[in-house]
Amino acid sequence: MKTVFKLSIFFVAFFFVFSLHSYAQKNIKELASENGVKIVYFWKKLKDDKAKGLELCMEITNTNEFPAEAVFSFAINRNKEQKSKSDEIRKCLKPQQIMRGRKKGLSFLIDEVSMADVKSDRFELLILDLEVKQVVKCTK
C-alpha cells in the first residue's frame, strides 16, 4: 500500500514539473493591457518543416467583473519599418474569461518571420489602437 502511494505521489509531482517546464518553454510575453483586458503572446514553430514562417499565438484575458469587447490590430516592424499589419480583431469576453487559440481566431500564420527575427533587437510586435469597452452581454 505504501509503495502505491509513493508511486502516485511521484507521478503527480513528475507531471506537475513537466507541465511547468512545457509552459515555460513557450516564452509568453505581455503585449498590451487596457481597462482590465490583457493580451499576451508567444511564437510557435510550424509543424511542417517545409513551411516558412511562424505561428503567432495570442491569449486575451478579461479580468473585469463585467463583459468587455476588445478591438485591436497588430503590426510587425523590422528596423522601425512596418512590414505587415493585421486586419481589425474584435473579441467579446465574458467576465473573467480567457480566450486563446485557432478556434477563437487568435492564432496567426506569419510567413515572413523566423525565430532569429523574433529574437532580434530590430524586431517588434505591436498592438495598434487597443480599445476596450464594457458591454451588456456577449452575443456569440
Phi and psi in radians as a Rosetta constraint file:
Dihedral C 1 N 2 CA 2 C 2 CIRCULARHARMONIC -1.148 0.35
Dihedral N 2 CA 2 C 2 N 3 CIRCULARHARMONIC -0.616 0.35
Dihedral C 2 N 3 CA 3 C 3 CIRCULARHARMONIC -1.147 0.35
Dihedral N 3 CA 3 C 3 N 4 CIRCULARHARMONIC -0.734 0.35
Dihedral C 3 N 4 CA 4 C 4 CIRCULARHARMONIC -1.108 0.35
Dihedral N 4 CA 4 C 4 N 5 CIRCULARHARMONIC -0.720 0.35
Dihedral C 4 N 5 CA 5 C 5 CIRCULARHARMONIC -1.107 0.35
Dihedral N 5 CA 5 C 5 N 6 CIRCULARHARMONIC -0.781 0.35
Dihedral C 5 N 6 CA 6 C 6 CIRCULARHARMONIC -1.097 0.35
Dihedral N 6 CA 6 C 6 N 7 CIRCULARHARMONIC -0.714 0.35
Dihedral C 6 N 7 CA 7 C 7 CIRCULARHARMONIC -1.113 0.35
Dihedral N 7 CA 7 C 7 N 8 CIRCULARHARMONIC -0.701 0.35
Dihedral C 7 N 8 CA 8 C 8 CIRCULARHARMONIC -1.087 0.35
Dihedral N 8 CA 8 C 8 N 9 CIRCULARHARMONIC -0.789 0.35
Dihedral C 8 N 9 CA 9 C 9 CIRCULARHARMONIC -1.079 0.35
Dihedral N 9 CA 9 C 9 N 10 CIRCULARHARMONIC -0.738 0.35
Dihedral C 9 N 10 CA 10 C 10 CIRCULARHARMONIC -1.041 0.35
Dihedral N 10 CA 10 C 10 N 11 CIRCULARHARMONIC -0.840 0.35
Dihedral C 10 N 11 CA 11 C 11 CIRCULARHARMONIC -1.149 0.35
Dihedral N 11 CA 11 C 11 N 12 CIRCULARHARMONIC -0.686 0.35
Dihedral C 11 N 12 CA 12 C 12 CIRCULARHARMONIC -1.099 0.35
Dihedral N 12 CA 12 C 12 N 13 CIRCULARHARMONIC -0.803 0.35
Dihedral C 12 N 13 CA 13 C 13 CIRCULARHARMONIC -1.112 0.35
Dihedral N 13 CA 13 C 13 N 14 CIRCULARHARMONIC -0.712 0.35
Dihedral C 13 N 14 CA 14 C 14 CIRCULARHARMONIC -1.070 0.35
Dihedral N 14 CA 14 C 14 N 15 CIRCULARHARMONIC -0.845 0.35
Dihedral C 14 N 15 CA 15 C 15 CIRCULARHARMONIC -1.184 0.35
Dihedral N 15 CA 15 C 15 N 16 CIRCULARHARMONIC -0.576 0.35
Dihedral C 15 N 16 CA 16 C 16 CIRCULARHARMONIC -1.121 0.35
Dihedral N 16 CA 16 C 16 N 17 CIRCULARHARMONIC -0.848 0.35
Dihedral C 16 N 17 CA 17 C 17 CIRCULARHARMONIC -1.119 0.35
Dihedral N 17 CA 17 C 17 N 18 CIRCULARHARMONIC -0.728 0.35
Dihedral C 17 N 18 CA 18 C 18 CIRCULARHARMONIC -1.089 0.35
Dihedral N 18 CA 18 C 18 N 19 CIRCULARHARMONIC -0.725 0.35
Dihedral C 18 N 19 CA 19 C 19 CIRCULARHARMONIC -1.171 0.35
Dihedral N 19 CA 19 C 19 N 20 CIRCULARHARMONIC -0.670 0.35
Dihedral C 19 N 20 CA 20 C 20 CIRCULARHARMONIC -1.108 0.35
Dihedral N 20 CA 20 C 20 N 21 CIRCULARHARMONIC -0.719 0.35
Dihedral C 20 N 21 CA 21 C 21 CIRCULARHARMONIC -1.108 0.35
Dihedral N 21 CA 21 C 21 N 22 CIRCULARHARMONIC -0.762 0.35
Dihedral C 21 N 22 CA 22 C 22 CIRCULARHARMONIC -1.114 0.35
Dihedral N 22 CA 22 C 22 N 23 CIRCULARHARMONIC -0.725 0.35
Dihedral C 22 N 23 CA 23 C 23 CIRCULARHARMONIC -1.133 0.35
Dihedral N 23 CA 23 C 23 N 24 CIRCULARHARMONIC -0.721 0.35
Dihedral C 23 N 24 CA 24 C 24 CIRCULARHARMONIC -1.171 0.35
Dihedral N 24 CA 24 C 24 N 25 CIRCULARHARMONIC -0.528 0.35
Dihedral C 24 N 25 CA 25 C 25 CIRCULARHARMONIC -1.161 0.35
Dihedral N 25 CA 25 C 25 N 26 CIRCULARHARMONIC -0.382 0.35
Dihedral C 25 N 26 CA 26 C 26 CIRCULARHARMONIC -1.219 0.35
Dihedral N 26 CA 26 C 26 N 27 CIRCULARHARMONIC -0.362 0.35
Dihedral C 26 N 27 CA 27 C 27 CIRCULARHARMONIC 0.970 0.35
Dihedral N 27 CA 27 C 27 N 28 CIRCULARHARMONIC 0.995 0.35
Dihedral C 27 N 28 CA 28 C 28 CIRCULARHARMONIC -1.273 0.35
Dihedral N 28 CA 28 C 28 N 29 CIRCULARHARMONIC 2.314 0.35
Dihedral C 28 N 29 CA 29 C 29 CIRCULARHARMONIC -2.227 0.35
Dihedral N 29 CA 29 C 29 N 30 CIRCULARHARMONIC 2.544 0.35
Dihedral C 29 N 30 CA 30 C 30 CIRCULARHARMONIC -1.357 0.35
Dihedral N 30 CA 30 C 30 N 31 CIRCULARHARMONIC 2.360 0.35
Dihedral C 30 N 31 CA 31 C 31 CIRCULARHARMONIC -1.831 0.35
Dihedral N 31 CA 31 C 31 N 32 CIRCULARHARMONIC -0.736 0.35
Dihedral C 31 N 32 CA 32 C 32 CIRCULARHARMONIC -2.835 0.35
Dihedral N 32 CA 32 C 32 N 33 CIRCULARHARMONIC 2.768 0.35
Dihedral C 32 N 33 CA 33 C 33 CIRCULARHARMONIC -2.602 0.35
Dihedral N 33 CA 33 C 33 N 34 CIRCULARHARMONIC 2.328 0.35
Dihedral C 33 N 34 CA 34 C 34 CIRCULARHARMONIC -2.703 0.35
Dihedral N 34 CA 34 C 34 N 35 CIRCULARHARMONIC 2.201 0.35
Dihedral C 34 N 35 CA 35 C 35 CIRCULARHARMONIC 0.796 0.35
Dihedral N 35 CA 35 C 35 N 36 CIRCULARHARMONIC 0.816 0.35
Dihedral C 35 N 36 CA 36 C 36 CIRCULARHARMONIC 1.477 0.35
Dihedral N 36 CA 36 C 36 N 37 CIRCULARHARMONIC 0.077 0.35
Dihedral C 36 N 37 CA 37 C 37 CIRCULARHARMONIC -2.005 0.35
Dihedral N 37 CA 37 C 37 N 38 CIRCULARHARMONIC 2.227 0.35
Dihedral C 37 N 38 CA 38 C 38 CIRCULARHARMONIC -2.075 0.35
Dihedral N 38 CA 38 C 38 N 39 CIRCULARHARMONIC 2.413 0.35
Dihedral C 38 N 39 CA 39 C 39 CIRCULARHARMONIC -2.065 0.35
Dihedral N 39 CA 39 C 39 N 40 CIRCULARHARMONIC 2.172 0.35
Dihedral C 39 N 40 CA 40 C 40 CIRCULARHARMONIC -2.122 0.35
Dihedral N 40 CA 40 C 40 N 41 CIRCULARHARMONIC 2.879 0.35
Dihedral C 40 N 41 CA 41 C 41 CIRCULARHARMONIC -2.664 0.35
Dihedral N 41 CA 41 C 41 N 42 CIRCULARHARMONIC 2.863 0.35
Dihedral C 41 N 42 CA 42 C 42 CIRCULARHARMONIC -2.657 0.35
Dihedral N 42 CA 42 C 42 N 43 CIRCULARHARMONIC 2.761 0.35
Dihedral C 42 N 43 CA 43 C 43 CIRCULARHARMONIC -1.742 0.35
Dihedral N 43 CA 43 C 43 N 44 CIRCULARHARMONIC 2.478 0.35
Dihedral C 43 N 44 CA 44 C 44 CIRCULARHARMONIC -2.318 0.35
Dihedral N 44 CA 44 C 44 N 45 CIRCULARHARMONIC 2.349 0.35
Dihedral C 44 N 45 CA 45 C 45 CIRCULARHARMONIC -1.205 0.35
Dihedral N 45 CA 45 C 45 N 46 CIRCULARHARMONIC 2.546 0.35
Dihedral C 45 N 46 CA 46 C 46 CIRCULARHARMONIC -1.290 0.35
Dihedral N 46 CA 46 C 46 N 47 CIRCULARHARMONIC 2.550 0.35
Dihedral C 46 N 47 CA 47 C 47 CIRCULARHARMONIC -1.207 0.35
Dihedral N 47 CA 47 C 47 N 48 CIRCULARHARMONIC -0.575 0.35
Dihedral C 47 N 48 CA 48 C 48 CIRCULARHARMONIC -1.357 0.35
Dihedral N 48 CA 48 C 48 N 49 CIRCULARHARMONIC 2.027 0.35
Dihedral C 48 N 49 CA 49 C 49 CIRCULARHARMONIC -1.104 0.35
Dihedral N 49 CA 49 C 49 N 50 CIRCULARHARMONIC -0.458 0.35
Dihedral C 49 N 50 CA 50 C 50 CIRCULARHARMONIC -1.438 0.35
Dihedral N 50 CA 50 C 50 N 51 CIRCULARHARMONIC -0.318 0.35
Dihedral C 50 N 51 CA 51 C 51 CIRCULARHARMONIC -1.282 0.35
Dihedral N 51 CA 51 C 51 N 52 CIRCULARHARMONIC 2.482 0.35
Dihedral C 51 N 52 CA 52 C 52 CIRCULARHARMONIC -1.713 0.35
Dihedral N 52 CA 52 C 52 N 53 CIRCULARHARMONIC 2.622 0.35
Dihedral C 52 N 53 CA 53 C 53 CIRCULARHARMONIC 1.756 0.35
Dihedral N 53 CA 53 C 53 N 54 CIRCULARHARMONIC -2.987 0.35
Dihedral C 53 N 54 CA 54 C 54 CIRCULARHARMONIC -2.361 0.35
Dihedral N 54 CA 54 C 54 N 55 CIRCULARHARMONIC 2.924 0.35
Dihedral C 54 N 55 CA 55 C 55 CIRCULARHARMONIC -1.846 0.35
Dihedral N 55 CA 55 C 55 N 56 CIRCULARHARMONIC 2.200 0.35
Dihedral C 55 N 56 CA 56 C 56 CIRCULARHARMONIC -1.634 0.35
Dihedral N 56 CA 56 C 56 N 57 CIRCULARHARMONIC 2.041 0.35
Dihedral C 56 N 57 CA 57 C 57 CIRCULARHARMONIC -1.908 0.35
Dihedral N 57 CA 57 C 57 N 58 CIRCULARHARMONIC 2.131 0.35
Dihedral C 57 N 58 CA 58 C 58 CIRCULARHARMONIC -1.967 0.35
Dihedral N 58 CA 58 C 58 N 59 CIRCULARHARMONIC 2.697 0.35
Dihedral C 58 N 59 CA 59 C 59 CIRCULARHARMONIC -2.362 0.35
Dihedral N 59 CA 59 C 59 N 60 CIRCULARHARMONIC 2.297 0.35
Dihedral C 59 N 60 CA 60 C 60 CIRCULARHARMONIC -2.028 0.35
Dihedral N 60 CA 60 C 60 N 61 CIRCULARHARMONIC 2.295 0.35
Dihedral C 60 N 61 CA 61 C 61 CIRCULARHARMONIC -2.128 0.35
Dihedral N 61 CA 61 C 61 N 62 CIRCULARHARMONIC 2.277 0.35
Dihedral C 61 N 62 CA 62 C 62 CIRCULARHARMONIC -1.764 0.35
Dihedral N 62 CA 62 C 62 N 63 CIRCULARHARMONIC 1.903 0.35
Dihedral C 62 N 63 CA 63 C 63 CIRCULARHARMONIC -1.557 0.35
Dihedral N 63 CA 63 C 63 N 64 CIRCULARHARMONIC -0.004 0.35
Dihedral C 63 N 64 CA 64 C 64 CIRCULARHARMONIC -1.343 0.35
Dihedral N 64 CA 64 C 64 N 65 CIRCULARHARMONIC 2.864 0.35
Dihedral C 64 N 65 CA 65 C 65 CIRCULARHARMONIC -1.618 0.35
Dihedral N 65 CA 65 C 65 N 66 CIRCULARHARMONIC 0.235 0.35
Dihedral C 65 N 66 CA 66 C 66 CIRCULARHARMONIC -2.432 0.35
Dihedral N 66 CA 66 C 66 N 67 CIRCULARHARMONIC 2.748 0.35
Dihedral C 66 N 67 CA 67 C 67 CIRCULARHARMONIC -1.130 0.35
Dihedral N 67 CA 67 C 67 N 68 CIRCULARHARMONIC 2.543 0.35
Dihedral C 67 N 68 CA 68 C 68 CIRCULARHARMONIC -2.438 0.35
Dihedral N 68 CA 68 C 68 N 69 CIRCULARHARMONIC 2.511 0.35
Dihedral C 68 N 69 CA 69 C 69 CIRCULARHARMONIC -1.867 0.35
Dihedral N 69 CA 69 C 69 N 70 CIRCULARHARMONIC 2.254 0.35
Dihedral C 69 N 70 CA 70 C 70 CIRCULARHARMONIC -1.945 0.35
Dihedral N 70 CA 70 C 70 N 71 CIRCULARHARMONIC 2.284 0.35
Dihedral C 70 N 71 CA 71 C 71 CIRCULARHARMONIC -2.201 0.35
Dihedral N 71 CA 71 C 71 N 72 CIRCULARHARMONIC 2.219 0.35
Dihedral C 71 N 72 CA 72 C 72 CIRCULARHARMONIC -2.823 0.35
Dihedral N 72 CA 72 C 72 N 73 CIRCULARHARMONIC 3.002 0.35
Dihedral C 72 N 73 CA 73 C 73 CIRCULARHARMONIC -2.449 0.35
Dihedral N 73 CA 73 C 73 N 74 CIRCULARHARMONIC 2.940 0.35
Dihedral C 73 N 74 CA 74 C 74 CIRCULARHARMONIC -2.301 0.35
Dihedral N 74 CA 74 C 74 N 75 CIRCULARHARMONIC 2.745 0.35
Dihedral C 74 N 75 CA 75 C 75 CIRCULARHARMONIC -2.316 0.35
Dihedral N 75 CA 75 C 75 N 76 CIRCULARHARMONIC 2.643 0.35
Dihedral C 75 N 76 CA 76 C 76 CIRCULARHARMONIC -1.996 0.35
Dihedral N 76 CA 76 C 76 N 77 CIRCULARHARMONIC 2.155 0.35
Dihedral C 76 N 77 CA 77 C 77 CIRCULARHARMONIC -2.004 0.35
Dihedral N 77 CA 77 C 77 N 78 CIRCULARHARMONIC 2.452 0.35
Dihedral C 77 N 78 CA 78 C 78 CIRCULARHARMONIC -2.238 0.35
Dihedral N 78 CA 78 C 78 N 79 CIRCULARHARMONIC 2.290 0.35
Dihedral C 78 N 79 CA 79 C 79 CIRCULARHARMONIC 0.928 0.35
Dihedral N 79 CA 79 C 79 N 80 CIRCULARHARMONIC 0.731 0.35
Dihedral C 79 N 80 CA 80 C 80 CIRCULARHARMONIC 1.157 0.35
Dihedral N 80 CA 80 C 80 N 81 CIRCULARHARMONIC 0.191 0.35
Dihedral C 80 N 81 CA 81 C 81 CIRCULARHARMONIC -1.992 0.35
Dihedral N 81 CA 81 C 81 N 82 CIRCULARHARMONIC 2.289 0.35
Dihedral C 81 N 82 CA 82 C 82 CIRCULARHARMONIC -1.225 0.35
Dihedral N 82 CA 82 C 82 N 83 CIRCULARHARMONIC 2.109 0.35
Dihedral C 82 N 83 CA 83 C 83 CIRCULARHARMONIC -1.706 0.35
Dihedral N 83 CA 83 C 83 N 84 CIRCULARHARMONIC -0.543 0.35
Dihedral C 83 N 84 CA 84 C 84 CIRCULARHARMONIC -2.745 0.35
Dihedral N 84 CA 84 C 84 N 85 CIRCULARHARMONIC 2.752 0.35
Dihedral C 84 N 85 CA 85 C 85 CIRCULARHARMONIC -2.480 0.35
Dihedral N 85 CA 85 C 85 N 86 CIRCULARHARMONIC 2.425 0.35
Dihedral C 85 N 86 CA 86 C 86 CIRCULARHARMONIC -1.417 0.35
Dihedral N 86 CA 86 C 86 N 87 CIRCULARHARMONIC 2.885 0.35
Dihedral C 86 N 87 CA 87 C 87 CIRCULARHARMONIC -1.265 0.35
Dihedral N 87 CA 87 C 87 N 88 CIRCULARHARMONIC 2.975 0.35
Dihedral C 87 N 88 CA 88 C 88 CIRCULARHARMONIC -1.141 0.35
Dihedral N 88 CA 88 C 88 N 89 CIRCULARHARMONIC 2.367 0.35
Dihedral C 88 N 89 CA 89 C 89 CIRCULARHARMONIC -1.959 0.35
Dihedral N 89 CA 89 C 89 N 90 CIRCULARHARMONIC 2.246 0.35
Dihedral C 89 N 90 CA 90 C 90 CIRCULARHARMONIC -2.234 0.35
Dihedral N 90 CA 90 C 90 N 91 CIRCULARHARMONIC 2.049 0.35
Dihedral C 90 N 91 CA 91 C 91 CIRCULARHARMONIC -2.298 0.35
Dihedral N 91 CA 91 C 91 N 92 CIRCULARHARMONIC 2.331 0.35
Dihedral C 91 N 92 CA 92 C 92 CIRCULARHARMONIC -1.848 0.35
Dihedral N 92 CA 92 C 92 N 93 CIRCULARHARMONIC 2.241 0.35
Dihedral C 92 N 93 CA 93 C 93 CIRCULARHARMONIC -2.088 0.35
Dihedral N 93 CA 93 C 93 N 94 CIRCULARHARMONIC 2.336 0.35
Dihedral C 93 N 94 CA 94 C 94 CIRCULARHARMONIC -1.245 0.35
Dihedral N 94 CA 94 C 94 N 95 CIRCULARHARMONIC 2.907 0.35
Dihedral C 94 N 95 CA 95 C 95 CIRCULARHARMONIC -0.986 0.35
Dihedral N 95 CA 95 C 95 N 96 CIRCULARHARMONIC 2.330 0.35
Dihedral C 95 N 96 CA 96 C 96 CIRCULARHARMONIC 1.087 0.35
Dihedral N 96 CA 96 C 96 N 97 CIRCULARHARMONIC 0.282 0.35
Dihedral C 96 N 97 CA 97 C 97 CIRCULARHARMONIC -1.415 0.35
Dihedral N 97 CA 97 C 97 N 98 CIRCULARHARMONIC 2.503 0.35
Dihedral C 97 N 98 CA 98 C 98 CIRCULARHARMONIC -2.000 0.35
Dihedral N 98 CA 98 C 98 N 99 CIRCULARHARMONIC 2.230 0.35
Dihedral C 98 N 99 CA 99 C 99 CIRCULARHARMONIC -2.118 0.35
Dihedral N 99 CA 99 C 99 N 100 CIRCULARHARMONIC 2.311 0.35
Dihedral C 99 N 100 CA 100 C 100 CIRCULARHARMONIC -2.733 0.35
Dihedral N 100 CA 100 C 100 N 101 CIRCULARHARMONIC 2.847 0.35
Dihedral C 100 N 101 CA 101 C 101 CIRCULARHARMONIC 1.683 0.35
Dihedral N 101 CA 101 C 101 N 102 CIRCULARHARMONIC 2.993 0.35
Dihedral C 101 N 102 CA 102 C 102 CIRCULARHARMONIC -1.078 0.35
Dihedral N 102 CA 102 C 102 N 103 CIRCULARHARMONIC -0.765 0.35
Dihedral C 102 N 103 CA 103 C 103 CIRCULARHARMONIC -1.060 0.35
Dihedral N 103 CA 103 C 103 N 104 CIRCULARHARMONIC -0.478 0.35
Dihedral C 103 N 104 CA 104 C 104 CIRCULARHARMONIC -1.650 0.35
Dihedral N 104 CA 104 C 104 N 105 CIRCULARHARMONIC 0.050 0.35
Dihedral C 104 N 105 CA 105 C 105 CIRCULARHARMONIC 1.326 0.35
Dihedral N 105 CA 105 C 105 N 106 CIRCULARHARMONIC 0.509 0.35
Dihedral C 105 N 106 CA 106 C 106 CIRCULARHARMONIC -2.072 0.35
Dihedral N 106 CA 106 C 106 N 107 CIRCULARHARMONIC 0.456 0.35
Dihedral C 106 N 107 CA 107 C 107 CIRCULARHARMONIC -2.242 0.35
Dihedral N 107 CA 107 C 107 N 108 CIRCULARHARMONIC 2.260 0.35
Dihedral C 107 N 108 CA 108 C 108 CIRCULARHARMONIC -2.290 0.35
Dihedral N 108 CA 108 C 108 N 109 CIRCULARHARMONIC 2.300 0.35
Dihedral C 108 N 109 CA 109 C 109 CIRCULARHARMONIC -1.524 0.35
Dihedral N 109 CA 109 C 109 N 110 CIRCULARHARMONIC 2.110 0.35
Dihedral C 109 N 110 CA 110 C 110 CIRCULARHARMONIC -1.996 0.35
Dihedral N 110 CA 110 C 110 N 111 CIRCULARHARMONIC 1.828 0.35
Dihedral C 110 N 111 CA 111 C 111 CIRCULARHARMONIC -1.156 0.35
Dihedral N 111 CA 111 C 111 N 112 CIRCULARHARMONIC -0.701 0.35
Dihedral C 111 N 112 CA 112 C 112 CIRCULARHARMONIC -1.555 0.35
Dihedral N 112 CA 112 C 112 N 113 CIRCULARHARMONIC 0.356 0.35
Dihedral C 112 N 113 CA 113 C 113 CIRCULARHARMONIC -2.195 0.35
Dihedral N 113 CA 113 C 113 N 114 CIRCULARHARMONIC 2.412 0.35
Dihedral C 113 N 114 CA 114 C 114 CIRCULARHARMONIC -2.075 0.35
Dihedral N 114 CA 114 C 114 N 115 CIRCULARHARMONIC 2.939 0.35
Dihedral C 114 N 115 CA 115 C 115 CIRCULARHARMONIC -1.091 0.35
Dihedral N 115 CA 115 C 115 N 116 CIRCULARHARMONIC -0.584 0.35
Dihedral C 115 N 116 CA 116 C 116 CIRCULARHARMONIC -1.108 0.35
Dihedral N 116 CA 116 C 116 N 117 CIRCULARHARMONIC -0.709 0.35
Dihedral C 116 N 117 CA 117 C 117 CIRCULARHARMONIC -1.060 0.35
Dihedral N 117 CA 117 C 117 N 118 CIRCULARHARMONIC -0.862 0.35
Dihedral C 117 N 118 CA 118 C 118 CIRCULARHARMONIC -1.028 0.35
Dihedral N 118 CA 118 C 118 N 119 CIRCULARHARMONIC -0.636 0.35
Dihedral C 118 N 119 CA 119 C 119 CIRCULARHARMONIC -1.424 0.35
Dihedral N 119 CA 119 C 119 N 120 CIRCULARHARMONIC -0.173 0.35
Dihedral C 119 N 120 CA 120 C 120 CIRCULARHARMONIC -1.301 0.35
Dihedral N 120 CA 120 C 120 N 121 CIRCULARHARMONIC 2.582 0.35
Dihedral C 120 N 121 CA 121 C 121 CIRCULARHARMONIC -1.217 0.35
Dihedral N 121 CA 121 C 121 N 122 CIRCULARHARMONIC -0.328 0.35
Dihedral C 121 N 122 CA 122 C 122 CIRCULARHARMONIC -1.540 0.35
Dihedral N 122 CA 122 C 122 N 123 CIRCULARHARMONIC 0.036 0.35
Dihedral C 122 N 123 CA 123 C 123 CIRCULARHARMONIC -1.838 0.35
Dihedral N 123 CA 123 C 123 N 124 CIRCULARHARMONIC 2.388 0.35
Dihedral C 123 N 124 CA 124 C 124 CIRCULARHARMONIC -2.411 0.35
Dihedral N 124 CA 124 C 124 N 125 CIRCULARHARMONIC 2.411 0.35
Dihedral C 124 N 125 CA 125 C 125 CIRCULARHARMONIC -1.957 0.35
Dihedral N 125 CA 125 C 125 N 126 CIRCULARHARMONIC 2.139 0.35
Dihedral C 125 N 126 CA 126 C 126 CIRCULARHARMONIC -2.171 0.35
Dihedral N 126 CA 126 C 126 N 127 CIRCULARHARMONIC 2.494 0.35
Dihedral C 126 N 127 CA 127 C 127 CIRCULARHARMONIC -1.575 0.35
Dihedral N 127 CA 127 C 127 N 128 CIRCULARHARMONIC 2.291 0.35
Dihedral C 127 N 128 CA 128 C 128 CIRCULARHARMONIC -1.873 0.35
Dihedral N 128 CA 128 C 128 N 129 CIRCULARHARMONIC 2.291 0.35
Dihedral C 128 N 129 CA 129 C 129 CIRCULARHARMONIC 0.882 0.35
Dihedral N 129 CA 129 C 129 N 130 CIRCULARHARMONIC 0.922 0.35
Dihedral C 129 N 130 CA 130 C 130 CIRCULARHARMONIC -1.216 0.35
Dihedral N 130 CA 130 C 130 N 131 CIRCULARHARMONIC 2.139 0.35
Dihedral C 130 N 131 CA 131 C 131 CIRCULARHARMONIC -2.207 0.35
Dihedral N 131 CA 131 C 131 N 132 CIRCULARHARMONIC 2.188 0.35
Dihedral C 131 N 132 CA 132 C 132 CIRCULARHARMONIC -2.121 0.35
Dihedral N 132 CA 132 C 132 N 133 CIRCULARHARMONIC 2.262 0.35
Dihedral C 132 N 133 CA 133 C 133 CIRCULARHARMONIC -2.396 0.35
Dihedral N 133 CA 133 C 133 N 134 CIRCULARHARMONIC 2.585 0.35
Dihedral C 133 N 134 CA 134 C 134 CIRCULARHARMONIC -1.271 0.35
Dihedral N 134 CA 134 C 134 N 135 CIRCULARHARMONIC 2.406 0.35
Dihedral C 134 N 135 CA 135 C 135 CIRCULARHARMONIC -2.190 0.35
Dihedral N 135 CA 135 C 135 N 136 CIRCULARHARMONIC 2.825 0.35
Dihedral C 135 N 136 CA 136 C 136 CIRCULARHARMONIC -1.266 0.35
Dihedral N 136 CA 136 C 136 N 137 CIRCULARHARMONIC -0.733 0.35
Dihedral C 136 N 137 CA 137 C 137 CIRCULARHARMONIC -2.772 0.35
Dihedral N 137 CA 137 C 137 N 138 CIRCULARHARMONIC 2.521 0.35
Dihedral C 137 N 138 CA 138 C 138 CIRCULARHARMONIC -1.472 0.35
Dihedral N 138 CA 138 C 138 N 139 CIRCULARHARMONIC 2.280 0.35
Dihedral C 138 N 139 CA 139 C 139 CIRCULARHARMONIC -1.596 0.35
Dihedral N 139 CA 139 C 139 N 140 CIRCULARHARMONIC -0.229 0.35
